[in-house]
Amino acid sequence: MKQNESSLTSKVAAFGRAYHSKYDTPKIFDDYLAQDLISPQEFSDIRKNMVQGISFFNTDIANQHKDDPDAILKWITHVQLSPTPLARAAYCEALLLHELTLGLKQYVILGAGLDTFGYRHPELKDLLEIFEVDHPATQEFKQQRLSEAGLEVPVNLHFVPMDFTREFSSSNLVGQGFDSQAKTFFSLLGVSYYLTKEENARLITEVFAGLPAGSSIVLDYADERLFEEKGLSGRVEKMLQMAAVSGEPMKSCFAYHEMEQLLEQAGLLIYEHLSPAEINDRFFSNRSDALTAFETIHYIHAIKQ
């Protein structure tokens, strides 16, 4: 990753959240600040690239809407791009806000990218310390965009530059004011499938070492069908292909019992697990558009014992 550049995945994820906030009803997750963190030129470029690439996604849609780029973009965002980022963010933030009523003091976002939680919740400035952990280049890019958008960094938000996928350092968190004795909530979203199974196990074990009981994590993971499932309009296969081309290939998938064992070895028990069907029922039911849950992605909330 080059200096002052955010990863492609973080920009595209922000694009999907911005599009949903601007155009879709009802909202699954309303990230109304996402559009402020990607420039108009980047928004336009991503839109253009998506529309021009429609034949890669679906030749029938390409032919059906060849003179309607807006319809093409809507299909791509609804079917391919937005379902997982929207639903996992909605799931995570609902749990986080509930945990606040149970004594939560700290929130650590692993792979924060262009996340906007801290900026959308100024009412939490005296209740919750937020730590955004990500690659130094991504954080430098984000802080530049925050400045350009006139968004002030909240007093309770702390940037922790770290390539945590290679080596997680609790001392880096403590250096930014993290209290290892306080109940903490972690999110690890859109990350696990880019790591090997061994890297996932090491990371989660390191993250929870020394933390008090009741601390927890929300993560998403790909199940054991990841590398064989085609998905609606081949979208699972396309997701894998796009990740590989972008230089961030997907590396791992888990059967449920494997993920359960990994978490148990780190001292965690699964409190809630949502399968693709359950995700669809909770976040995508009764919609008139094409937004549906991805076939291979699961969500977990696990708690340290």
C-alpha positions as protocol buffer text, in pm:
chain_id: "A"
residue {
  index: 1
  type: MET
  ca { x: 0 y: 0 z: 0 }
}
residue {
  index: 2
  type: LYS
  ca { x: 137 y: 337 z: -102 }
}
residue {
  index: 3
  type: GLN
  ca { x: 157 y: 642 z: 120 }
}
residue {
  index: 4
  type: ASN
  ca { x: -162 y: 855 z: 124 }
}
residue {
  index: 5
  type: GLU
  ca { x: -364 y: 583 z: -46 }
}
residue {
  index: 6
  type: SER
  ca { x: -657 y: 397 z: 102 }
}
residue {
  index: 7
  type: SER
  ca { x: -709 y: 36 z: 0 }
}
residue {
  index: 8
  type: LEU
  ca { x: -935 y: -18 z: -295 }
}
residue {
  index: 9
  type: THR
  ca { x: -1173 y: -224 z: -84 }
}
residue {
  index: 10
  type: SER
  ca { x: -1227 y: 58 z: 167 }
}
residue {
  index: 11
  type: LYS
  ca { x: -1309 y: 305 z: -109 }
}
residue {
  index: 12
  type: VAL
  ca { x: -1548 y: 68 z: -282 }
}
residue {
  index: 13
  type: ALA
  ca { x: -1715 y: -18 z: 49 }
}
residue {
  index: 14
  type: ALA
  ca { x: -1762 y: 353 z: 121 }
}
residue {
  index: 15
  type: PHE
  ca { x: -1906 y: 397 z: -228 }
}
residue {
  index: 16
  type: GLY
  ca { x: -2161 y: 123 z: -160 }
}
residue {
  index: 17
  type: ARG
  ca { x: -2263 y: 279 z: 172 }
}
residue {
  index: 18
  type: ALA
  ca { x: -2288 y: 624 z: 14 }
}
residue {
  index: 19
  type: TYR
  ca { x: -2501 y: 494 z: -273 }
}
residue {
  index: 20
  type: HIS
  ca { x: -2738 y: 318 z: -32 }
}
residue {
  index: 21
  type: SER
  ca { x: -2773 y: 627 z: 185 }
}
residue {
  index: 22
  type: LYS
  ca { x: -2850 y: 845 z: -114 }
}
residue {
  index: 23
  type: TYR
  ca { x: -3073 y: 626 z: -326 }
}
residue {
  index: 24
  type: ASP
  ca { x: -3222 y: 326 z: -142 }
}
residue {
  index: 25
  type: THR
  ca { x: -3536 y: 295 z: 69 }
}
residue {
  index: 26
  type: PRO
  ca { x: -3584 y: 156 z: 327 }
}
residue {
  index: 27
  type: LYS
  ca { x: -3236 y: 189 z: 473 }
}
residue {
  index: 28
  type: ILE
  ca { x: -3054 y: -117 z: 603 }
}
residue {
  index: 29
  type: PHE
  ca { x: -2773 y: 101 z: 734 }
}
residue {
  index: 30
  type: ASP
  ca { x: -2765 y: 476 z: 678 }
}
residue {
  index: 31
  type: ASP
  ca { x: -2404 y: 592 z: 655 }
}
residue {
  index: 32
  type: TYR
  ca { x: -2484 y: 948 z: 550 }
}
residue {
  index: 33
  type: LEU
  ca { x: -2122 y: 1056 z: 598 }
}
residue {
  index: 34
  type: ALA
  ca { x: -1965 y: 798 z: 366 }
}
residue {
  index: 35
  type: GLN
  ca { x: -1997 y: 1027 z: 65 }
}
residue {
  index: 36
  type: ASP
  ca { x: -1783 y: 1288 z: 243 }
}
residue {
  index: 37
  type: LEU
  ca { x: -1485 y: 1052 z: 262 }
}
residue {
  index: 38
  type: ILE
  ca { x: -1457 y: 973 z: -107 }
}
residue {
  index: 39
  type: SER
  ca { x: -1405 y: 1259 z: -350 }
}
residue {
  index: 40
  type: PRO
  ca { x: -1657 y: 1336 z: -627 }
}
residue {
  index: 41
  type: GLN
  ca { x: -1392 y: 1223 z: -875 }
}
residue {
  index: 42
  type: GLU
  ca { x: -1345 y: 890 z: -696 }
}
residue {
  index: 43
  type: PHE
  ca { x: -1721 y: 841 z: -676 }
}
residue {
  index: 44
  type: SER
  ca { x: -1747 y: 911 z: -1047 }
}
residue {
  index: 45
  type: ASP
  ca { x: -1454 y: 683 z: -1131 }
}
residue {
  index: 46
  type: ILE
  ca { x: -1592 y: 391 z: -929 }
}
residue {
  index: 47
  type: ARG
  ca { x: -1935 y: 442 z: -1084 }
}
residue {
  index: 48
  type: LYS
  ca { x: -1786 y: 451 z: -1434 }
}
residue {
  index: 49
  type: ASN
  ca { x: -1573 y: 142 z: -1378 }
}
residue {
  index: 50
  type: MET
  ca { x: -1868 y: -51 z: -1238 }
}
residue {
  index: 51
  type: VAL
  ca { x: -2095 y: 41 z: -1530 }
}
residue {
  index: 52
  type: GLN
  ca { x: -1829 y: -32 z: -1789 }
}
residue {
  index: 53
  type: GLY
  ca { x: -1764 y: -369 z: -1627 }
}
residue {
  index: 54
  type: ILE
  ca { x: -2125 y: -489 z: -1635 }
}
residue {
  index: 55
  type: SER
  ca { x: -2046 y: -759 z: -1891 }
}
residue {
  index: 56
  type: PHE
  ca { x: -1813 y: -915 z: -1634 }
}
residue {
  index: 57
  type: PHE
  ca { x: -2094 y: -926 z: -1381 }
}
residue {
  index: 58
  type: ASN
  ca { x: -2390 y: -1020 z: -1601 }
}
residue {
  index: 59
  type: THR
  ca { x: -2420 y: -1012 z: -1981 }
}
residue {
  index: 60
  type: ASP
  ca { x: -2801 y: -1027 z: -1971 }
}
residue {
  index: 61
  type: ILE
  ca { x: -2819 y: -712 z: -1758 }
}
residue {
  index: 62
  type: ALA
  ca { x: -2560 y: -551 z: -1986 }
}
residue {
  index: 63
  type: ASN
  ca { x: -2781 y: -612 z: -2288 }
}
residue {
  index: 64
  type: GLN
  ca { x: -3107 y: -531 z: -2110 }
}
residue {
  index: 65
  type: HIS
  ca { x: -2985 y: -190 z: -1984 }
}
residue {
  index: 66
  type: LYS
  ca { x: -2721 y: -100 z: -2240 }
}
residue {
  index: 67
  type: ASP
  ca { x: -2860 y: 254 z: -2271 }
}
residue {
  index: 68
  type: ASP
  ca { x: -2933 y: 304 z: -1899 }
}
residue {
  index: 69
  type: PRO
  ca { x: -2615 y: 334 z: -1688 }
}
residue {
  index: 70
  type: ASP
  ca { x: -2815 y: 420 z: -1374 }
}
residue {
  index: 71
  type: ALA
  ca { x: -3004 y: 90 z: -1396 }
}
residue {
  index: 72
  type: ILE
  ca { x: -2677 y: -95 z: -1448 }
}
residue {
  index: 73
  type: LEU
  ca { x: -2518 y: 71 z: -1144 }
}
residue {
  index: 74
  type: LYS
  ca { x: -2823 y: -4 z: -931 }
}
residue {
  index: 75
  type: TRP
  ca { x: -2809 y: -372 z: -1027 }
}
residue {
  index: 76
  type: ILE
  ca { x: -2437 y: -398 z: -949 }
}
residue {
  index: 77
  type: THR
  ca { x: -2463 y: -224 z: -612 }
}
residue {
  index: 78
  type: HIS
  ca { x: -2772 y: -418 z: -505 }
}
residue {
  index: 79
  type: VAL
  ca { x: -2664 y: -764 z: -619 }
}
residue {
  index: 80
  type: GLN
  ca { x: -2285 y: -757 z: -595 }
}
residue {
  index: 81
  type: LEU
  ca { x: -2146 y: -464 z: -401 }
}
residue {
  index: 82
  type: SER
  ca { x: -2359 y: -352 z: -108 }
}
residue {
  index: 83
  type: PRO
  ca { x: -2537 y: -642 z: 67 }
}
residue {
  index: 84
  type: THR
  ca { x: -2255 y: -760 z: 295 }
}
residue {
  index: 85
  type: PRO
  ca { x: -2106 y: -420 z: 394 }
}
residue {
  index: 86
  type: LEU
  ca { x: -2452 y: -282 z: 476 }
}
residue {
  index: 87
  type: ALA
  ca { x: -2588 y: -572 z: 679 }
}
residue {
  index: 88
  type: ARG
  ca { x: -2271 y: -644 z: 876 }
}
residue {
  index: 89
  type: ALA
  ca { x: -2242 y: -275 z: 973 }
}
residue {
  index: 90
  type: ALA
  ca { x: -2606 y: -267 z: 1083 }
}
residue {
  index: 91
  type: TYR
  ca { x: -2558 y: -585 z: 1286 }
}
residue {
  index: 92
  type: CYS
  ca { x: -2239 y: -465 z: 1450 }
}
residue {
  index: 93
  type: GLU
  ca { x: -2362 y: -121 z: 1547 }
}
residue {
  index: 94
  type: ALA
  ca { x: -2690 y: -251 z: 1690 }
}
residue {
  index: 95
  type: LEU
  ca { x: -2497 y: -489 z: 1916 }
}
residue {
  index: 96
  type: LEU
  ca { x: -2248 y: -219 z: 2010 }
}
residue {
  index: 97
  type: LEU
  ca { x: -2518 y: 23 z: 2119 }
}
residue {
  index: 98
  type: HIS
  ca { x: -2683 y: -254 z: 2323 }
}
residue {
  index: 99
  type: GLU
  ca { x: -2349 y: -337 z: 2490 }
}
residue {
  index: 100
  type: LEU
  ca { x: -2328 y: 24 z: 2607 }
}
residue {
  index: 101
  type: THR
  ca { x: -2622 y: -48 z: 2837 }
}
residue {
  index: 102
  type: LEU
  ca { x: -2423 y: -339 z: 2983 }
}
residue {
  index: 103
  type: GLY
  ca { x: -2114 y: -148 z: 3090 }
}
residue {
  index: 104
  type: LEU
  ca { x: -1915 y: -125 z: 2768 }
}
residue {
  index: 105
  type: LYS
  ca { x: -1635 y: 134 z: 2783 }
}
residue {
  index: 106
  type: GLN
  ca { x: -1425 y: 87 z: 2468 }
}
residue {
  index: 107
  type: TYR
  ca { x: -1479 y: 9 z: 2100 }
}
residue {
  index: 108
  type: VAL
  ca { x: -1190 y: -109 z: 1880 }
}
residue {
  index: 109
  type: ILE
  ca { x: -1247 y: -115 z: 1504 }
}
residue {
  index: 110
  type: LEU
  ca { x: -996 y: -351 z: 1345 }
}
residue {
  index: 111
  type: GLY
  ca { x: -958 y: -254 z: 981 }
}
residue {
  index: 112
  type: ALA
  ca { x: -1152 y: 69 z: 1027 }
}
residue {
  index: 113
  type: GLY
  ca { x: -1097 y: 188 z: 671 }
}
residue {
  index: 114
  type: LEU
  ca { x: -1336 y: 474 z: 604 }
}
residue {
  index: 115
  type: ASP
  ca { x: -1567 y: 387 z: 895 }
}
residue {
  index: 116
  type: THR
  ca { x: -1776 y: 680 z: 1024 }
}
residue {
  index: 117
  type: PHE
  ca { x: -1922 y: 548 z: 1352 }
}
residue {
  index: 118
  type: GLY
  ca { x: -1746 y: 795 z: 1578 }
}
residue {
  index: 119
  type: TYR
  ca { x: -1849 y: 1090 z: 1362 }
}
residue {
  index: 120
  type: ARG
  ca { x: -2214 y: 985 z: 1349 }
}
residue {
  index: 121
  type: HIS
  ca { x: -2244 y: 947 z: 1728 }
}
residue {
  index: 122
  type: PRO
  ca { x: -2121 y: 1264 z: 1901 }
}
residue {
  index: 123
  type: GLU
  ca { x: -2356 y: 1187 z: 2189 }
}
residue {
  index: 124
  type: LEU
  ca { x: -2117 y: 909 z: 2296 }
}
residue {
  index: 125
  type: LYS
  ca { x: -1815 y: 1133 z: 2352 }
}
residue {
  index: 126
  type: ASP
  ca { x: -1831 y: 1096 z: 2730 }
}
residue {
  index: 127
  type: LEU
  ca { x: -1945 y: 733 z: 2730 }
}
residue {
  index: 128
  type: LEU
  ca { x: -1729 y: 539 z: 2487 }
}
residue {
  index: 129
  type: GLU
  ca { x: -1364 y: 551 z: 2382 }
}
residue {
  index: 130
  type: ILE
  ca { x: -1323 y: 454 z: 2015 }
}
residue {
  index: 131
  type: PHE
  ca { x: -1000 y: 321 z: 1865 }
}
residue {
  index: 132
  type: GLU
  ca { x: -964 y: 297 z: 1488 }
}
residue {
  index: 133
  type: VAL
  ca { x: -692 y: 47 z: 1395 }
}
residue {
  index: 134
  type: ASP
  ca { x: -568 y: 27 z: 1038 }
}
residue {
  index: 135
  type: HIS
  ca { x: -270 y: 49 z: 807 }
}
residue {
  index: 136
  type: PRO
  ca { x: -83 y: 380 z: 849 }
}
residue {
  index: 137
  type: ALA
  ca { x: -136 y: 475 z: 482 }
}
residue {
  index: 138
  type: THR
  ca { x: -512 y: 420 z: 510 }
}
residue {
  index: 139
  type: GLN
  ca { x: -530 y: 632 z: 824 }
}
residue {
  index: 140
  type: GLU
  ca { x: -326 y: 911 z: 670 }
}
residue {
  index: 141
  type: PHE
  ca { x: -560 y: 911 z: 370 }
}
residue {
  index: 142
  type: LYS
  ca { x: -867 y: 915 z: 595 }
}
residue {
  index: 143
  type: GLN
  ca { x: -745 y: 1200 z: 810 }
}
residue {
  index: 144
  type: GLN
  ca { x: -677 y: 1403 z: 498 }
}
residue {
  index: 145
  type: ARG
  ca { x: -1033 y: 1342 z: 379 }
}
residue {
  index: 146
  type: LEU
  ca { x: -1178 y: 1429 z: 718 }
}
residue {
  index: 147
  type: SER
  ca { x: -995 y: 1760 z: 706 }
}
residue {
  index: 148
  type: GLU
  ca { x: -1113 y: 1831 z: 352 }
}
residue {
  index: 149
  type: ALA
  ca { x: -1473 y: 1752 z: 450 }
}
residue {
  index: 150
  type: GLY
  ca { x: -1454 y: 1977 z: 756 }
}
residue {
  index: 151
  type: LEU
  ca { x: -1520 y: 1684 z: 991 }
}
residue {
  index: 152
  type: GLU
  ca { x: -1353 y: 1728 z: 1329 }
}
residue {
  index: 153
  type: VAL
  ca { x: -1212 y: 1418 z: 1494 }
}
residue {
  index: 154
  type: PRO
  ca { x: -1416 y: 1355 z: 1812 }
}
residue {
  index: 155
  type: VAL
  ca { x: -1228 y: 1381 z: 2141 }
}
residue {
  index: 156
  type: ASN
  ca { x: -1309 y: 1017 z: 2220 }
}
residue {
  index: 157
  type: LEU
  ca { x: -1172 y: 881 z: 1891 }
}
residue {
  index: 158
  type: HIS
  ca { x: -813 y: 761 z: 1867 }
}
residue {
  index: 159
  type: PHE
  ca { x: -620 y: 660 z: 1555 }
}
residue {
  index: 160
  type: VAL
  ca { x: -394 y: 359 z: 1604 }
}
residue {
  index: 161
  type: PRO
  ca { x: -175 y: 304 z: 1296 }
}
residue {
  index: 162
  type: MET
  ca { x: -91 y: -65 z: 1278 }
}
residue {
  index: 163
  type: ASP
  ca { x: -75 y: -342 z: 1021 }
}
residue {
  index: 164
  type: PHE
  ca { x: -260 y: -567 z: 1265 }
}
residue {
  index: 165
  type: THR
  ca { x: -294 y: -846 z: 1010 }
}
residue {
  index: 166
  type: ARG
  ca { x: 82 y: -903 z: 1039 }
}
residue {
  index: 167
  type: GLU
  ca { x: 134 y: -834 z: 1406 }
}
residue {
  index: 168
  type: PHE
  ca { x: -115 y: -706 z: 1663 }
}
residue {
  index: 169
  type: SER
  ca { x: 37 y: -491 z: 1937 }
}
residue {
  index: 170
  type: SER
  ca { x: -167 y: -410 z: 2245 }
}
residue {
  index: 171
  type: SER
  ca { x: 102 y: -161 z: 2347 }
}
residue {
  index: 172
  type: ASN
  ca { x: 9 y: 53 z: 2045 }
}
residue {
  index: 173
  type: LEU
  ca { x: -347 y: 69 z: 2176 }
}
residue {
  index: 174
  type: VAL
  ca { x: -236 y: 145 z: 2531 }
}
residue {
  index: 175
  type: GLY
  ca { x: -21 y: 425 z: 2394 }
}
residue {
  index: 176
  type: GLN
  ca { x: -339 y: 589 z: 2266 }
}
residue {
  index: 177
  type: GLY
  ca { x: -518 y: 560 z: 2601 }
}
residue {
  index: 178
  type: PHE
  ca { x: -661 y: 207 z: 2580 }
}
residue {
  index: 179
  type: ASP
  ca { x: -745 y: 54 z: 2919 }
}
residue {
  index: 180
  type: SER
  ca { x: -676 y: -321 z: 2917 }
}
residue {
  index: 181
  type: GLN
  ca { x: -892 y: -363 z: 3228 }
}
residue {
  index: 182
  type: ALA
  ca { x: -1206 y: -211 z: 3074 }
}
residue {
  index: 183
  type: LYS
  ca { x: -1483 y: -402 z: 2899 }
}
residue {
  index: 184
  type: THR
  ca { x: -1414 y: -374 z: 2527 }
}
residue {
  index: 185
  type: PHE
  ca { x: -1604 y: -445 z: 2205 }
}
residue {
  index: 186
  type: PHE
  ca { x: -1413 y: -529 z: 1887 }
}
residue {
  index: 187
  type: SER
  ca { x: -1528 y: -538 z: 1528 }
}
residue {
  index: 188
  type: LEU
  ca { x: -1344 y: -741 z: 1266 }
}
residue {
  index: 189
  type: LEU
  ca { x: -1553 y: -693 z: 953 }
}
residue {
  index: 190
  type: GLY
  ca { x: -1451 y: -765 z: 597 }
}
residue {
  index: 191
  type: VAL
  ca { x: -1113 y: -892 z: 715 }
}
residue {
  index: 192
  type: SER
  ca { x: -1120 y: -1261 z: 813 }
}
residue {
  index: 193
  type: TYR
  ca { x: -1138 y: -1401 z: 462 }
}
residue {
  index: 194
  type: TYR
  ca { x: -829 y: -1208 z: 354 }
}
residue {
  index: 195
  type: LEU
  ca { x: -625 y: -1386 z: 626 }
}
residue {
  index: 196
  type: THR
  ca { x: -527 y: -1750 z: 652 }
}
residue {
  index: 197
  type: LYS
  ca { x: -687 y: -1965 z: 920 }
}
residue {
  index: 198
  type: GLU
  ca { x: -366 y: -1950 z: 1120 }
}
residue {
  index: 199
  type: GLU
  ca { x: -348 y: -1571 z: 1093 }
}
residue {
  index: 200
  type: ASN
  ca { x: -710 y: -1539 z: 1209 }
}
residue {
  index: 201
  type: ALA
  ca { x: -644 y: -1763 z: 1509 }
}
residue {
  index: 202
  type: ARG
  ca { x: -330 y: -1574 z: 1607 }
}
residue {
  index: 203
  type: LEU
  ca { x: -494 y: -1235 z: 1570 }
}
residue {
  index: 204
  type: ILE
  ca { x: -802 y: -1312 z: 1779 }
}
residue {
  index: 205
  type: THR
  ca { x: -592 y: -1478 z: 2049 }
}
residue {
  index: 206
  type: GLU
  ca { x: -360 y: -1176 z: 2066 }
}
residue {
  index: 207
  type: VAL
  ca { x: -650 y: -930 z: 2066 }
}
residue {
  index: 208
  type: PHE
  ca { x: -816 y: -1083 z: 2372 }
}
residue {
  index: 209
  type: ALA
  ca { x: -506 y: -1165 z: 2576 }
}
residue {
  index: 210
  type: GLY
  ca { x: -539 y: -997 z: 2914 }
}
residue {
  index: 211
  type: LEU
  ca { x: -883 y: -844 z: 2855 }
}
residue {
  index: 212
  type: PRO
  ca { x: -1161 y: -882 z: 3111 }
}
residue {
  index: 213
  type: ALA
  ca { x: -1451 y: -1125 z: 3082 }
}
residue {
  index: 214
  type: GLY
  ca { x: -1748 y: -981 z: 2899 }
}
residue {
  index: 215
  type: SER
  ca { x: -1535 y: -823 z: 2629 }
}
residue {
  index: 216
  type: SER
  ca { x: -1658 y: -934 z: 2287 }
}
residue {
  index: 217
  type: ILE
  ca { x: -1613 y: -928 z: 1912 }
}
residue {
  index: 218
  type: VAL
  ca { x: -1834 y: -914 z: 1606 }
}
residue {
  index: 219
  type: LEU
  ca { x: -1687 y: -1066 z: 1293 }
}
residue {
  index: 220
  type: ASP
  ca { x: -1798 y: -1195 z: 958 }
}
residue {
  index: 221
  type: TYR
  ca { x: -1653 y: -1502 z: 791 }
}
residue {
  index: 222
  type: ALA
  ca { x: -1694 y: -1705 z: 476 }
}
residue {
  index: 223
  type: ASP
  ca { x: -1816 y: -2061 z: 512 }
}
residue {
  index: 224
  type: GLU
  ca { x: -1667 y: -2374 z: 360 }
}
residue {
  index: 225
  type: ARG
  ca { x: -1858 y: -2324 z: 33 }
}
residue {
  index: 226
  type: LEU
  ca { x: -1671 y: -2003 z: -51 }
}
residue {
  index: 227
  type: PHE
  ca { x: -1451 y: -2145 z: -326 }
}
residue {
  index: 228
  type: GLU
  ca { x: -1722 y: -2358 z: -489 }
}
residue {
  index: 229
  type: GLU
  ca { x: -2046 y: -2162 z: -451 }
}
residue {
  index: 230
  type: LYS
  ca { x: -2145 y: -1952 z: -754 }
}
residue {
  index: 231
  type: GLY
  ca { x: -2417 y: -1747 z: -587 }
}
residue {
  index: 232
  type: LEU
  ca { x: -2690 y: -1531 z: -736 }
}
residue {
  index: 233
  type: SER
  ca { x: -2579 y: -1428 z: -1086 }
}
residue {
  index: 234
  type: GLY
  ca { x: -2242 y: -1580 z: -1001 }
}
residue {
  index: 235
  type: ARG
  ca { x: -2173 y: -1307 z: -746 }
}
residue {
  index: 236
  type: VAL
  ca { x: -1972 y: -1518 z: -501 }
}
residue {
  index: 237
  type: GLU
  ca { x: -1739 y: -1628 z: -778 }
}
residue {
  index: 238
  type: LYS
  ca { x: -1715 y: -1267 z: -900 }
}
residue {
  index: 239
  type: MET
  ca { x: -1630 y: -1150 z: -549 }
}
residue {
  index: 240
  type: LEU
  ca { x: -1336 y: -1390 z: -539 }
}
residue {
  index: 241
  type: GLN
  ca { x: -1217 y: -1283 z: -882 }
}
residue {
  index: 242
  type: MET
  ca { x: -1238 y: -912 z: -800 }
}
residue {
  index: 243
  type: ALA
  ca { x: -1048 y: -960 z: -474 }
}
residue {
  index: 244
  type: ALA
  ca { x: -771 y: -1145 z: -655 }
}
residue {
  index: 245
  type: VAL
  ca { x: -741 y: -883 z: -930 }
}
residue {
  index: 246
  type: SER
  ca { x: -728 y: -601 z: -673 }
}
residue {
  index: 247
  type: GLY
  ca { x: -425 y: -763 z: -510 }
}
residue {
  index: 248
  type: GLU
  ca { x: -616 y: -862 z: -196 }
}
residue {
  index: 249
  type: PRO
  ca { x: -708 y: -1229 z: -258 }
}
residue {
  index: 250
  type: MET
  ca { x: -941 y: -1417 z: -26 }
}
residue {
  index: 251
  type: LYS
  ca { x: -748 y: -1687 z: 159 }
}
residue {
  index: 252
  type: SER
  ca { x: -972 y: -1867 z: 407 }
}
residue {
  index: 253
  type: CYS
  ca { x: -1314 y: -2009 z: 478 }
}
residue {
  index: 254
  type: PHE
  ca { x: -1447 y: -2196 z: 781 }
}
residue {
  index: 255
  type: ALA
  ca { x: -1697 y: -2461 z: 869 }
}
residue {
  index: 256
  type: TYR
  ca { x: -1896 y: -2349 z: 1174 }
}
residue {
  index: 257
  type: HIS
  ca { x: -1723 y: -2599 z: 1403 }
}
residue {
  index: 258
  type: GLU
  ca { x: -1383 y: -2468 z: 1290 }
}
residue {
  index: 259
  type: MET
  ca { x: -1476 y: -2111 z: 1376 }
}
residue {
  index: 260
  type: GLU
  ca { x: -1625 y: -2225 z: 1706 }
}
residue {
  index: 261
  type: GLN
  ca { x: -1301 y: -2408 z: 1792 }
}
residue {
  index: 262
  type: LEU
  ca { x: -1084 y: -2112 z: 1690 }
}
residue {
  index: 263
  type: LEU
  ca { x: -1281 y: -1881 z: 1919 }
}
residue {
  index: 264
  type: GLU
  ca { x: -1283 y: -2129 z: 2208 }
}
residue {
  index: 265
  type: GLN
  ca { x: -904 y: -2151 z: 2192 }
}
residue {
  index: 266
  type: ALA
  ca { x: -894 y: -1772 z: 2235 }
}
residue {
  index: 267
  type: GLY
  ca { x: -1122 y: -1797 z: 2539 }
}
residue {
  index: 268
  type: LEU
  ca { x: -1440 y: -1692 z: 2357 }
}
residue {
  index: 269
  type: LEU
  ca { x: -1784 y: -1851 z: 2328 }
}
residue {
  index: 270
  type: ILE
  ca { x: -2026 y: -1779 z: 2048 }
}
residue {
  index: 271
  type: TYR
  ca { x: -2323 y: -1581 z: 2180 }
}
residue {
  index: 272
  type: GLU
  ca { x: -2497 y: -1541 z: 1844 }
}
residue {
  index: 273
  type: HIS
  ca { x: -2439 y: -1678 z: 1497 }
}
residue {
  index: 274
  type: LEU
  ca { x: -2630 y: -1564 z: 1189 }
}
residue {
  index: 275
  type: SER
  ca { x: -2634 y: -1784 z: 881 }
}
residue {
  index: 276
  type: PRO
  ca { x: -2691 y: -1631 z: 535 }
}
residue {
  index: 277
  type: ALA
  ca { x: -3061 y: -1724 z: 556 }
}
residue {
  index: 278
  type: GLU
  ca { x: -3093 y: -1561 z: 900 }
}
residue {
  index: 279
  type: ILE
  ca { x: -2909 y: -1250 z: 778 }
}
residue {
  index: 280
  type: ASN
  ca { x: -3150 y: -1231 z: 487 }
}
residue {
  index: 281
  type: ASP
  ca { x: -3452 y: -1260 z: 717 }
}
residue {
  index: 282
  type: ARG
  ca { x: -3324 y: -997 z: 959 }
}
residue {
  index: 283
  type: PHE
  ca { x: -3196 y: -731 z: 719 }
}
residue {
  index: 284
  type: PHE
  ca { x: -3339 y: -790 z: 372 }
}
residue {
  index: 285
  type: SER
  ca { x: -3697 y: -913 z: 416 }
}
residue {
  index: 286
  type: ASN
  ca { x: -3989 y: -733 z: 254 }
}
residue {
  index: 287
  type: ARG
  ca { x: -3777 y: -535 z: 9 }
}
residue {
  index: 288
  type: SER
  ca { x: -3884 y: -449 z: -344 }
}
residue {
  index: 289
  type: ASP
  ca { x: -3527 y: -416 z: -473 }
}
residue {
  index: 290
  type: ALA
  ca { x: -3258 y: -679 z: -539 }
}
residue {
  index: 291
  type: LEU
  ca { x: -3069 y: -650 z: -209 }
}
residue {
  index: 292
  type: THR
  ca { x: -3027 y: -996 z: -56 }
}
residue {
  index: 293
  type: ALA
  ca { x: -2774 y: -1159 z: 178 }
}
residue {
  index: 294
  type: PHE
  ca { x: -2463 y: -1315 z: 26 }
}
residue {
  index: 295
  type: GLU
  ca { x: -2480 y: -1693 z: 11 }
}
residue {
  index: 296
  type: THR
  ca { x: -2155 y: -1773 z: 193 }
}
residue {
  index: 297
  type: ILE
  ca { x: -2110 y: -1497 z: 455 }
}
residue {
  index: 298
  type: HIS
  ca { x: -2196 y: -1549 z: 824 }
}
residue {
  index: 299
  type: TYR
  ca { x: -2190 y: -1315 z: 1126 }
}
residue {
  index: 300
  type: ILE
  ca { x: -2080 y: -1401 z: 1478 }
}
residue {
  index: 301
  type: HIS
  ca { x: -2090 y: -1225 z: 1814 }
}
residue {
  index: 302
  type: ALA
  ca { x: -1849 y: -1399 z: 2052 }
}
residue {
  index: 303
  type: ILE
  ca { x: -1785 y: -1312 z: 2418 }
}
residue {
  index: 304
  type: LYS
  ca { x: -1481 y: -1371 z: 2637 }
}
residue {
  index: 305
  type: GLN
  ca { x: -1553 y: -1597 z: 2933 }
}
